[in-house]
Amino acid sequence: MKAKVLLSLILLCGGLAAPPARAGDAVPAAPAACELPSYLLTTESQLHKVADTVKAGKPLEILVIGSRSTTIPSSEDSSYPARMQAILKDKLSSSEAVHVSVEIQSKKTAEEAASTFVKLMEAKTPTLVIWQTGTVDAIRSIDPDDFRGAVTEGVAALQNAGADVVLMNLQYSPRTETMISAPPYLDNMRVVAQEHDVPLFDRFAMMRQWNDQGQFDLFSPSRGPELAKQVHDCIGRALAQFVIDAAHLGPAEQQN
């Protein structure tokens, strides 16, 4: 049963690594389906290193650490990391200096992923790490306290390596919410984010909002690639704006 749950969650967003968008990609206007209440895009935590990097005109290197839900099969430019890069390139005045890379940690718990962070950070040296985690732990029913400890250790490792960190929680699926218990993992990620003063990108609440308001039908068993592209586009847009706001980048750093 849990294997079926994992497959259901993966199918929403894809299964192959997606390289970032090309520099020349156009950024269309945000669709109405991407609308979110402001509280879901607000954080009191700041991305100081991102702010310093952009203001200094230096390259902004962003690393997304995630699972296969980070990607979309055969649609490399439509995944949310690629869409985030395209939006940031469009919005920031130093647009050509933005680069987003993806590290897939397929089927790994937070503890298993965190154990790779020291070597990963030595190899990548990003300014910002966006760590997507929680789904595998929820599916495997990892003890919530152990999960919190693993996320704490992972965040500390990323910060000790000199990066800003954004935590991204589970994706929402009405078809699987009765099969796995997401709240303990959502709550513990929120606790870690507060303790370490890092922004939490609440993907779960955003996707539930879109589903409940009828922007996307995430319950339909006939999910196709177009739905995945639309959801990824909205997540990428929201994430780009979230990064800009958390870094407190004003008009001087953004395109007029």
GIDAZI-V709073 format. One record per pair of residues at least 12 apart in sequence whose C-alpha atoms are under 6 Angstrom apart, sorted by sequence separation. I is the first residue (numbers start at 1). J is the second residue. D is the distance in Angstrom with one decimal. If there is no record, write none. Layout:
I	J	D
I	J	D
This chain:
85	100	5.9
109	136	5.5
109	137	5.3
166	198	6.0
168	200	5.9
171	203	5.8
172	204	4.7
166	199	5.1
167	200	4.8
168	201	4.8
169	202	5.9
171	204	4.8
166	200	5.8
167	201	6.0
169	203	5.8
170	204	5.5
128	163	5.3
130	165	5.9
135	170	5.3
172	207	5.6
127	163	5.0
128	164	4.6
129	165	4.9
130	166	4.7
131	167	5.1
132	168	4.5
133	169	5.7
134	170	5.5
172	208	5.8
60	97	5.8
63	100	5.8
67	104	5.2
128	165	5.7
130	167	5.9
131	168	5.8
132	169	5.9
59	97	4.3
60	98	4.8
61	99	5.1
62	100	4.7
63	101	5.0
64	102	4.8
65	103	4.8
66	104	5.2
67	105	5.2
59	98	5.9
63	102	5.8
66	105	5.7
67	106	4.7
111	150	4.8
110	150	5.7
114	154	4.6
148	188	5.5
152	192	6.0
139	180	6.0
175	219	5.6
174	219	5.6
15	68	4.9
18	71	5.3
17	71	5.6
14	69	5.7
16	71	5.8
13	69	4.7
15	71	6.0
21	77	4.9
14	71	5.1
15	72	5.9
16	73	5.0
19	76	5.7
14	72	3.8
15	73	5.5
18	76	4.5
10	69	5.3
13	72	5.5
14	73	5.2
21	82	4.6
20	82	4.2
62	126	5.5
61	126	4.9
64	129	5.9
61	127	5.3
62	128	4.8
63	129	4.8
64	130	4.7
65	131	4.9
66	132	4.8
62	129	5.8
65	132	6.0
47	164	5.9
83	233	5.9
78	229	5.6
45	197	5.5
80	232	4.6
84	236	4.3
88	240	5.9
45	198	5.4
79	232	5.5
80	233	5.8
83	236	4.9
84	237	5.8
45	199	5.3
80	235	5.9
43	199	5.9
80	236	4.3
84	240	5.1
93	253	5.5
92	253	5.9
93	254	5.0
92	254	4.3
93	255	5.0
91	254	5.4
92	255	5.5
91	255	5.2
33	215	5.0
51	247	5.0
47	246	5.5
34	234	4.9
46	246	4.8
47	247	4.5
41	242	5.8
46	247	5.6
13	228	5.2
12	228	5.8
